[in-house]
Amino acid sequence: MTDLVLCGKTAFVSGSGANIGRGIAVHLAKLGCNVIVNGSTNEDAAQETAELVTKAGTEALVVMGDVGHREHLTAMAEKALARFGAVDILVNNASRRPHKPFLEMTDDDWHGVVDPALTGAFYTCRAFLPGMVDRKWGRIINFAGMKAINGYFEGAPISAAKHAVWGLTKALSTEFAPKGITTNILSPGQIRKDTETKDDPARAAKIPVGFMGRSEDIAEMVGFLASPAARFVTGQMIAVNGGEVT
């Protein structure tokens, strides 16, 4: 476990007010990492995550805003760097997944999904990569998804955005690996939400391991990828889905 200790590091986790994002924030805190908690609308939920981070023994900072809006991200990055001086680990988890037939989509429908998932990843990387380059160490962990990669029924914007984030991941891994920065992307399977107390039997039956994942399953992989133990892993799409193939 020594290689998994992240004491002295700071992470920015977008969309960390609940579910997978909250699980990641808390797990990184347990590994010794300070965490910048981000949410776009529900500040109470973000504050709850921050409390869990501090209970785990590290510092937390809540920054509210939409990572897909440049002005929001700039303000949040300034607050994060003023508080901690650096962001070593960037987790681009924020996204929206509304269902709507393609021919009924408006410009706002499109941008409401693509902006946080894709443009938000661009903005956060641009904000925090310079410090990683200066320190010659950094970890960027992006998010895709099974349906996003294989085609999301009535979800064209999320499929398009997540494919693009995969491309961004590969491009950044090539450019920044020589500078000590790894960039990878996770594809979660069917993960139980915080509000769900048990598995959905129909969904669990489709998964070879026989049960749905939990936020902790994704958080453990993020913790590994953020650690020194993963120094030779970059540019990879890693599926955490219980063996499910769609």
C-alpha positions as CSV (number, residue, x, y, z in Angstrom):
1,M,0.0,0.0,0.0
2,T,3.0,2.3,0.3
3,D,2.8,3.2,-3.4
4,L,-0.8,4.3,-3.0
5,V,-0.1,7.0,-0.4
6,L,-0.8,10.4,-1.9
7,C,0.1,12.5,1.2
8,G,0.9,16.1,0.2
9,K,-0.9,15.9,-3.1
10,T,-4.0,17.8,-4.1
11,A,-6.8,16.7,-6.4
12,F,-9.5,18.5,-8.3
13,V,-12.6,16.2,-8.8
14,S,-15.3,17.7,-11.0
15,G,-18.9,16.6,-10.3
16,S,-18.0,15.4,-6.8
17,G,-21.2,16.2,-5.0
18,A,-22.6,12.7,-5.1
19,N,-22.3,9.2,-6.5
20,I,-19.0,8.3,-8.3
21,G,-17.5,11.8,-7.9
22,R,-18.1,11.7,-4.1
23,G,-16.7,8.2,-3.8
24,I,-13.5,9.3,-5.6
25,A,-13.1,12.4,-3.5
26,V,-13.4,10.5,-0.2
27,H,-11.1,7.7,-1.4
28,L,-8.4,10.1,-2.5
29,A,-8.7,11.8,0.9
30,K,-8.2,8.4,2.6
31,L,-5.0,8.1,0.6
32,G,-3.8,11.4,2.1
33,C,-4.8,13.7,-0.7
34,N,-6.4,17.2,-0.3
35,V,-9.5,17.5,-2.4
36,I,-11.1,20.4,-4.3
37,V,-14.8,19.4,-4.4
38,N,-16.8,20.7,-7.4
39,G,-20.5,20.9,-8.1
40,S,-22.5,23.0,-10.5
41,T,-25.8,23.4,-8.7
42,N,-26.2,21.6,-5.4
43,E,-23.9,23.3,-2.9
44,D,-25.3,21.4,0.0
45,A,-24.3,18.1,-1.6
46,A,-20.8,19.4,-2.3
47,Q,-20.4,20.6,1.3
48,E,-21.4,17.1,2.4
49,T,-18.7,15.6,0.3
50,A,-16.2,18.1,1.8
51,E,-17.2,17.1,5.3
52,L,-16.5,13.5,4.4
53,V,-13.1,14.5,3.0
54,T,-12.1,16.3,6.2
55,K,-13.4,13.3,8.3
56,A,-10.9,11.2,6.3
57,G,-8.1,13.5,7.6
58,T,-7.3,15.9,4.8
59,E,-8.3,19.4,3.7
60,A,-11.2,20.1,1.4
61,L,-12.3,23.2,-0.6
62,V,-15.7,23.5,-2.3
63,V,-15.7,25.4,-5.6
64,M,-19.1,25.8,-7.2
65,G,-19.5,26.3,-11.0
66,D,-19.9,24.6,-14.3
67,V,-16.5,23.4,-15.6
68,G,-17.9,23.8,-19.2
69,H,-18.1,27.6,-18.7
70,R,-14.7,29.2,-19.1
71,E,-15.4,32.0,-16.6
72,H,-16.6,29.6,-14.0
73,L,-13.6,27.3,-14.4
74,T,-11.1,30.2,-14.3
75,A,-12.6,31.5,-11.0
76,M,-12.6,28.0,-9.5
77,A,-9.0,27.3,-10.6
78,E,-7.9,30.6,-9.1
79,K,-9.5,29.7,-5.7
80,A,-8.0,26.2,-5.8
81,L,-4.4,27.4,-6.6
82,A,-4.7,30.2,-4.0
83,R,-5.6,27.7,-1.3
84,F,-3.3,24.8,-2.2
85,G,-0.7,26.2,-4.5
86,A,-1.0,23.3,-6.9
87,V,-3.3,20.7,-8.3
88,D,-1.5,17.4,-8.8
89,I,-4.4,15.1,-9.7
90,L,-7.2,16.1,-12.1
91,V,-10.3,13.9,-12.3
92,N,-12.7,15.0,-15.0
93,N,-15.9,13.3,-13.8
94,A,-18.6,15.9,-14.5
95,S,-21.2,15.1,-17.1
96,R,-24.9,15.0,-17.9
97,R,-26.8,12.2,-19.6
98,P,-30.2,13.3,-20.7
99,H,-32.2,11.2,-23.2
100,K,-33.7,12.9,-26.2
101,P,-34.3,11.9,-29.8
102,F,-31.7,13.4,-32.0
103,L,-34.1,15.2,-34.3
104,E,-35.7,16.9,-31.4
105,M,-32.5,18.3,-30.0
106,T,-31.9,22.0,-29.7
107,D,-28.6,23.8,-29.6
108,D,-29.0,24.1,-25.8
109,D,-29.6,20.4,-25.5
110,W,-26.3,19.7,-27.4
111,H,-24.2,22.2,-25.5
112,G,-25.7,21.3,-22.1
113,V,-24.1,17.9,-22.5
114,V,-21.0,18.5,-24.6
115,D,-19.8,21.6,-22.7
116,P,-19.3,20.0,-19.3
117,A,-18.1,16.6,-20.6
118,L,-15.7,17.7,-23.3
119,T,-15.1,21.5,-23.2
120,G,-14.9,21.2,-19.4
121,A,-12.1,18.6,-19.7
122,F,-10.3,21.0,-22.0
123,Y,-10.6,23.9,-19.6
124,T,-9.5,22.0,-16.6
125,C,-6.5,20.5,-18.3
126,R,-5.5,23.8,-19.6
127,A,-5.8,25.4,-16.2
128,F,-3.8,22.8,-14.2
129,L,-1.4,21.2,-16.6
130,P,1.2,24.1,-16.4
131,G,1.7,23.4,-12.7
132,M,2.1,19.7,-13.4
133,V,4.7,20.4,-16.1
134,D,6.6,22.7,-13.7
135,R,6.7,20.0,-11.0
136,K,7.3,17.2,-13.6
137,W,4.5,15.1,-12.0
138,G,0.8,14.9,-12.6
139,R,-2.2,12.6,-13.1
140,I,-5.2,13.2,-15.4
141,I,-8.1,10.8,-15.2
142,N,-11.0,11.3,-17.6
143,F,-14.3,9.4,-17.9
144,A,-16.1,7.7,-20.7
145,G,-18.7,4.9,-20.3
146,M,-19.9,1.7,-22.0
147,K,-22.9,3.3,-23.6
148,A,-21.0,6.4,-24.5
149,I,-18.4,4.4,-26.4
150,N,-20.7,1.9,-28.1
151,G,-23.5,4.4,-28.9
152,Y,-26.0,5.9,-26.5
153,F,-29.6,5.5,-27.6
154,E,-31.2,8.9,-27.8
155,G,-28.0,10.3,-26.3
156,A,-25.9,11.5,-29.3
157,P,-24.3,14.4,-27.4
158,I,-22.8,12.2,-24.6
159,S,-21.6,9.6,-27.1
160,A,-19.9,12.3,-29.2
161,A,-18.4,14.1,-26.1
162,K,-17.1,10.9,-24.5
163,H,-15.5,9.7,-27.8
164,A,-13.9,13.0,-28.1
165,V,-12.6,12.9,-24.5
166,W,-11.1,9.5,-25.3
167,G,-9.3,11.2,-28.2
168,L,-8.2,14.0,-25.9
169,T,-6.8,11.5,-23.4
170,K,-4.7,9.8,-26.0
171,A,-3.4,13.1,-27.4
172,L,-2.5,14.4,-24.0
173,S,-0.8,11.1,-23.0
174,T,1.5,11.4,-26.0
175,E,2.3,15.0,-25.4
176,F,2.8,15.0,-21.6
177,A,4.1,11.6,-20.7
178,P,7.7,12.8,-21.3
179,K,7.0,15.5,-18.7
180,G,6.0,13.0,-16.0
181,I,2.3,13.3,-16.4
182,T,0.0,10.3,-17.1
183,T,-3.4,10.6,-18.7
184,N,-5.9,7.8,-18.7
185,I,-9.7,7.3,-19.1
186,L,-12.1,5.1,-17.2
187,S,-15.2,3.5,-18.6
188,P,-17.5,2.6,-15.7
189,G,-20.1,-0.1,-16.0
190,Q,-23.4,-0.2,-14.2
191,I,-22.8,1.6,-10.9
192,R,-25.3,1.8,-8.1
193,K,-26.2,5.4,-7.1
194,D,-25.9,6.6,-3.6
195,T,-29.7,6.6,-3.3
196,E,-30.0,3.0,-4.3
197,T,-29.9,0.6,-1.4
198,K,-29.8,-2.6,-3.4
199,D,-29.0,-3.9,-6.9
200,D,-31.6,-3.8,-9.7
201,P,-31.9,-7.6,-10.4
202,A,-32.5,-7.1,-14.1
203,R,-29.4,-5.0,-14.5
204,A,-27.3,-7.2,-12.3
205,A,-28.3,-10.2,-14.3
206,K,-26.5,-8.7,-17.4
207,I,-23.2,-8.4,-15.6
208,P,-20.9,-11.5,-15.5
209,V,-19.8,-11.0,-11.9
210,G,-23.5,-11.0,-10.9
211,F,-23.8,-7.7,-9.2
212,M,-23.7,-3.9,-9.9
213,G,-20.7,-1.9,-9.1
214,R,-20.5,0.8,-6.4
215,S,-18.7,4.1,-6.4
216,E,-15.9,2.6,-4.3
217,D,-15.1,0.3,-7.2
218,I,-14.4,3.2,-9.5
219,A,-12.7,5.2,-6.7
220,E,-10.2,2.3,-6.1
221,M,-9.1,2.4,-9.8
222,V,-8.8,6.2,-9.7
223,G,-6.6,5.9,-6.6
224,F,-4.4,3.4,-8.4
225,L,-4.1,5.5,-11.5
226,A,-3.3,8.6,-9.4
227,S,-0.6,6.7,-7.5
228,P,3.2,6.3,-8.1
229,A,2.4,2.6,-8.8
230,A,0.7,3.6,-12.1
231,R,3.7,5.5,-13.4
232,F,3.9,3.2,-16.5
233,V,0.2,3.4,-17.3
234,T,-0.9,6.2,-19.7
235,G,-3.1,6.7,-22.7
236,Q,-5.3,3.7,-21.7
237,M,-9.0,3.2,-21.7
238,I,-9.7,1.0,-18.6
239,A,-13.2,-0.6,-18.2
240,V,-14.4,-1.2,-14.7
241,N,-17.7,-3.0,-15.5
242,G,-17.8,-6.5,-14.0
243,G,-17.0,-8.1,-17.3
244,E,-20.1,-6.7,-19.1
245,V,-19.7,-6.2,-22.8
246,T,-22.3,-4.2,-24.8
